[in-house]
Each structure stands twice: as C-alpha cells, then as structure tokens.
Amino acid sequence: MSEPTIAQKAPYPIDVEEGKKYFWCACGKSSKQPFCDGSHEGTDFLPMSYTAESSRTLYFCGCKHTAGAPLCDGAHNALE
C-alpha cells in the first residue's frame, strides 16, 4: 500500500456534533483537511467515516499515520 501524504504534523481540533457523520481524509491530499474532498481518486486510499457519539472537541489526525484512525494518537511525534 502507498504512503499517505502528511497534511500536517499536528492534529486538527474539530468541534463535532452528536450523531453527525464525518469523512476523514486518509490520503492526506484533501484541500478540506482533515476531511475528504475526493482527492484520493486514483490512489489506494479511501476516506474513513466517523459518527460522533457526542458533541465535543475531537482531535483528528493530520499526519495520516495514526493507529487510531481517524483520531490522533501522537504518531506525528515520531515522524521526521
């Protein structure tokens, strides 16, 4: 599988709404980070859907290397 593009080496704080579905960009090419804009077309990547369990601030992964997709797990700290 291909390596994703690192959109940024920090998470994106997003205020999510309970019950709303979000589509996280896994390829890193979207111009609407951290969410998908269809830029993955022609790649090995697909967006990941996430439905918010409650209204609160979540930290979506910006480096695209998290093991806890779509949320940040600190993986950006190990990237060069």
Buried (B, 14 or more C-beta within 10 A) or exposed (E): EEEBBBBBEEBBEBEBEEEEEBBBBBBBBBEEBBBBEEBBEEBEBEBBEBEBEEEEEBBBBBBBBBEEBBBBBEBBEEEE
